Amino acid sequence: MIGSIETGVAAAKMIAGLRKGPEDQIVVYEKSAWYSCGSYGLPHYLTESLESIKDAIEAKKTLLAEDGIEAHLLHEVISVDPAQREITVKDLSGNRTFRDRYDRLILSTGSAPKVPQVPGAERLGVHTLGNVSDLIFLKEFIRTPYVRDICVLGSGTSALEIVKAFVKLNRSVRVIAKEEKLLPGFDPEVSDLIRAELEKEGVAFSLGQSVTAFEGRTFIERVKTSKGSFDCDLCICAEGSVPDAALAKTAGLLTDERGAVLIDGSLRTSEEGIYAAGSCAVRTDGTLGTTSVSVAGLEIAKTGLTETQARQASLSVKSVIAEGNDRPGITPDPVTITIKLVFDPAGGRIYGAQAWGAQNAAARINAIAVAVEAGMTVSRLADVDFVYASSASSAWDPVRIACSAAMNLK
C-alpha cells in the first residue's frame, strides 16, 4: 500500500483479515516521517498538546503491527510498473532506491489543500492544514500572542473544523469563501443555522467573494478579496483540494478531469491488480456523499441528495422536517435531533436526508444512507425495528418520526 491515510489503512486491515497464511505479506510505504492521522481530524489537535498527536500516531502504528502489517516511514514510492507488477521506492532516510513486487497494490496517497495562486501566496502566514507536518508548524506559529486575526478560506466541512479550533483558542476568526452560503452540500435550513450559531461565537463571514491577494511584507498582514480587505495574521486555505495522483499517471491509470483515480465500487482501478482509496480516487458510479461535521455545538450530517440537488436534477421531490429525541425524555439530558428527509412523493423512495442536533445525528444519517443505497421507501424504513434502550434510544426514533411525517405529507 502506498500512503497511510485512514481509508487506505482500513483497506489494508480488511485485506489482512483475508490472508490465507503467514506467507501473505502486507507492506505500507509512507513518504512522511509520521503516519497520517486524517486531515479531518487534524484541527482537533490545534487545541491539544503535541503529546496527544504523538499518541494518535503511535496508536496507528500499534494497530498496523497487531495485524501483521509491515510499515515503512520516510519511504517514497516514485513509480509504478503495472506490466511487471513492481514499484520503485526511495528510502529518504538511507538515500537508496530499490524495487519491490506486488500482487495487489493500493494507492492511498490522499490529496493536498489548494492555495489561491494570487500575489503574496508565498508569504509566511499563508498555510494549509493537510498533514502532521502542517499541524506541528501551525502549533508553533500560533504560540505568539501576535497571531490574533485568523482568516479561513472555504465554506465546507474541513474549513468549519478549522474555524471551530480557532474559536476554541479565543482567536478572532473570519470565514472567506467564493460560495454565497456555508456548507454548499447542505440545504439552506442547515447552512443558515450553522452560520447563526457561529456568529453568536464571534465568527465573521465574507461570503460570495474571491481572494485576489495576500498583502503584507514578509508575513501576511491582510487578505484582499473581490469585495474588501481584511486584517490577517494567519490564513488557512481550506477551499478545495487537489488529488495526489502523480503515481497514477506513471501507472497509466484512468483519471477524471481533476486527476483523481477512477475506481469502481470495489476500489478497482482501470489496471488489473491496482486499487485506490480515499481522496486521491473517485467512484465512477457515484457515491451518496455521506458526511458529518461537528461545529458550533451541533453535530450535522447528510447523505444522498439534498432538496436543492434533487430539483437541480429535475427530480420530482418533496421534503419534510421532523424532530425527535435520541433517548426517552425520562432519562437525563435527552437530545433533540432534527431530520430533513427528501423523497419521491409518488412512490415514497428516499433520495437523501440531513440531520442535526447536539449529538447522535450522524448515527441516524448512517441508517438513512443504507436505506437510500437499498432504494427503500419512507413506509419501508418506518417499519424497521430500531433498537430501544431506556437509557440510550427512544422507542420512537427520530428516523421513524421523519418517515411517518413524510407518509402523512404524501
N, C-alpha and C positions, 0 to 999 in steps of 0.2 A: 504494500500500500504506500502511496506517495502522499505525504501530508498527514497531520494528526488532528484535523478538525473533528468535531463531535460526531457528525454524521458518518464520516469515514471510519472512525474508531468503532462506532456502533455496528457498521457493516463488517469490520474485521472480527469483532466479538461474535457476531452471528455465524460467520464462517468458521470461527474457532469451535463453535458448538457442533459443527457438521463434520469435523475432522474424523477420518476413519482410523487414524493411528498416529503414533508419535513421529512417524516419518513425514507427516504433513506439516510443513513449516510455514508460519505466517510472520512476515517481516514488515516493519514500518520504517520508512525513511522520512525524517523531518529536517528541513534545512535550518530551522531556527535553533537557538540554544535552549528553547523551552517548548514543552508540549502546548498545543493550542488549548485555550480554555473557552473558546467560542466568543465571537465578537459581541453577541447579545449579552453575555454575562460580564464582560469587562467593565462597563460603567459602575457596576456594583462595587468593584474593588477600588474605585477612586476614593471612596469614603472609608475604606478599611486599611489595615496595616499591610505592609509587604509580606509579613509572615502568613497572612491569610491566603494571599495569592500563591505563595510558595506551597502551602498545604494543599491547595487545589491542584497544583501541578503534580505534586507528589502522589496525590490520590489517583490521578490518571495513570501515572507510572505504575502504581501498585496494581490497578485494575488490569492493565495490559499484561503485567508479569503473571498475575494469577491465572490468566487464560493462556499462558504459554506463548504470548506474542512477543517476538524479539523486536525491540525498538532502538533506533539509532538517531540521536540528535546530531545537529551540525553535519548532516549528510544530504547534499542537494542532488536530486536526480536531474541530469542535464539533457537527456534524450531518451526516447523510447523507440525500439525497433520491433514493430509487430511481426515482421516476417520471421525473425529469429527468436521472438519472444524473449527479448533481453532489454535491460535498461542500463544506461551508463550513469554511474554515481560518483560524485565528487565528495570526498571526505574533507570538509572545510577545516577541521582541526589538525589533520595529519597531512594536508596538502597532497593527497594522492587521488588517483582516479581508477575506478575498477568497473567491471561489468557484472551484472547479476541476472540470472534467468528466472522467469516466472511462468507459472501455468495459468494463473489468473491475476490480473493487475487492477487495482482500484485507484483511480485518480481522486484525491480528496484534498485539493490544493486551495479551495476557498476562493475568496475574492478580496479586492482592495477598495477602500473608500475613494471616491473621486474628489480631487481638489480642483475648483474652478481655475481654468487657465487664463487668468487675468493679471494685469500688472500687480506686482507685490506678492504673488503666490509663494515666493521663496522666502518671505520674511519669517523670522523667528516669532512664534506665536500663532502661525497658521499650521494646524496639525490635524491628524486623523487619529482614530482610536480603533484600530483593526487587529492588533495583536498585543502580546505581552510586552514587547519592547516599547510600543507606543505608550502603554499603561505606565510602565516604570518611569519613562521620560516625563510624562504629564504629572505624575505624582510629585516629582521633584520640582517641576516648573511651577506648580500652583502652591508650593510651600511659602513663597514670598507673599507678603501682605499686599504687594503692589498689583497682583493679579486679581482684580476685583470684577471688572466688566467682562462677562463671558458671552460670546455670540455662538450659537449653534446653528449650522446650516442644515436644513432638512425639516420635513414635517411628518416623517414616517415613524415607525416604532423604534428603530435604532436611535434616531435623533432624540425622541422623547425619553428614552432610558438615560441618555447623557444629560438631558435637562434635569431629570429627577435627581441625579447625583450631585449636580452643582447647586441645586436648590437646597439640598441637604447640607451642603458645605457653606451655606449662607452667602453665596455669591450673587451678584446682580446678573440675571440671565435674560437674554433676548433671543428669540427664535426668528430666523430669517429663512424664507422659502419661496420658491417660484410658484408653488400652488397657492390657491386662494383660501384653502382651509387645511386644518390639521388632518392627519390620517386619511389620505386620499382613498384608501381602500375601504373606508367605512362610510356609512350614510351620515347625513348632517346631524341626526339626533346624537350620535356618539361623538362626532368631531366637536360640535358646539359645547357639549357637556364637558369634555376634557379641557377645552380652551378656557371655559369659565372657571373650572377648578384650578387650573394653573395660574390664571390671572389673580385669583384670590391669594396665591402664594407669592405674588410679585413678579411673575414672568411677563415680559413684554413681547409683543408679536409684531413682526413686519412681514406680512404675507403678501403674495402676489407680486414679488419683486426679485430681480436677479442681481447677483453680486457683479459689480463692474471693476472693483479694485480693492486691494488691501493696502491701506495707506499707512505711512509711518517712516521711521528711519531704519535702524537695524531691526527693531522689534515692531510688531504691528501696533498701531495706535487707533485706527478707525477702519470700519468696513463701509465701503461706499457701494450703494445699490442704485438701481434704476430710479428709485424714488427718494433717496435720502442718504445721510451719512451718520454712522453710529459709533460712539466710543467703544473701543475693544482692546482688552489686554490679552485675550486668548480667543481664538476662533477654532472651533472643532467642526470639521467638514464631515457631514453625515447625510449628504444628499445624493444617494445613489452609489453604486459600486461597479467595479469592472471585474468580470470573472478572470481568475488566474488560470488561463487555459493555454499558456505558451507550449506546454508539453503536448497538448492535444494536437497542435499544429505539426510538431515534429513527428507525431504518430500518424498524421493524415486522417484524424477523426473528423466526422461531420460536426459542424458548429452552427449556431444561429448568428444573426447579424451583430450581436453583442460579443460574440466569441465564446459563448457558453457551449459546453459539450452537449450534444443531443443524446438523450437516453430514453429508453422505454420504461414501463412500469417496474421492470426487474433490474433497473440500473444499467442495462447493457448499452454499450455504445455501438457505433457502426462497425467496429473492428472486433472480430471474434476473440474472446478471452479478456477484453478490456472493459471495465466498468467505471462508472463515475458517480460521485455522491456529493451533496452539498451545493453551495452557491457557485461552484465552477460549472455546474451542469443544469440542464433544463429538460423536463419531460416533454416528449413530442405529443403525448396525448393529453397534456394539460394537467393541472392539479387544482385542488379545491382552494388553495391559498389559505389554509387554516393557520391562524396566527394568534398570538396573545401578547399583551404588554401590561405591566402594572405601573401606573403613574397617577399622581395627584390623589392618592388614597383609593384608587379604583383599579380593579382588575378587569380589563376589557379583552374580548376575544371575538373572532369571526371565523366563518367557514363558508365556502361556496360563494354564490353571487349575492351582492347587496341589491337593494331595490333599484338603486341608480344604475348599476351594471346590468341588471336584468332588462330594464327598459331600454338601455342603450343597445342591447342585443335584440331588440324588438320582440321580447317575450311578453306575453300577457300574464301579469302577475298582480297579486295583492300582498299586502303585508299587515301584520298585526303586532302590537306591542303589549306584552303582558308581564306581570311580575309575580314572584312568589318567594317564600323563604327557603333558605338552603337547609334548614332543620326546623323541627317543631317549635312553635312560639313559646312553649312552656320551658324550653331549655335556655340556658344562659346565652346571651349575645347572638340571637339569630340574625342572619344577614339577608337583606332583600336582594334578589337577583332579577334584573330586568332582561327580557329576551325580545328581540325583534325578529320575527320569522317571516321569510319571503317564500311564497308558494304559488302554485298554479291554481287559480280559482275554479277551474273546470274539473280537473282530476284530483287536485289536492297534493300533487307531487311537491316535495320540498326542494327549493333551489338553494337556499342558504339561510344563514342566521347570524346575528350579532348579539352579544350578551355583555352585561356589565354589572358590577357590584363590588363590595369591599373585598370579597374573596369568593373562591369556588365557581367563578363564571366560566373559566376555561374547561372545567370538567363537564359542564353542560354542553359546551360547544363541541367537545370531543364526541359526545353521544350523538349530536346532530350531524357531525361530519360523517359518521358511519351511516346514518340514515340517508344523507344526500348521496353518498357513494353507492348505496344499495338501491337507490331510486324509490325510497319509501314515501308514502303519503302521510299527511298530518293525522289521518284517522288511524293508520297502522302504527305510527310512533306513539300516539296517545294510548294505544292498547298495551304497550310494552310494560312489563312488570319491573319497574325500577325498585332498587333496594330501599327498604325502610328501616331506619335505626333511630330510636328515640333521641339519641344524642348527636346524630350526625346527618340524617337525611329525613326530609319531610315525607309524610305519607302521600302528599300530592305535590310531586316535584315540579319546579318551575317549567321544565320542558313540557310536561303533560298539560300544565295550565296554558302555555302558549299554543299548543296544538288544539286544545279544546276551544280556545278563543278563535283560532283560525277556522275551525269547523263551524262555529256559530256565525262567523262572518260570511261564509260562503252563501 
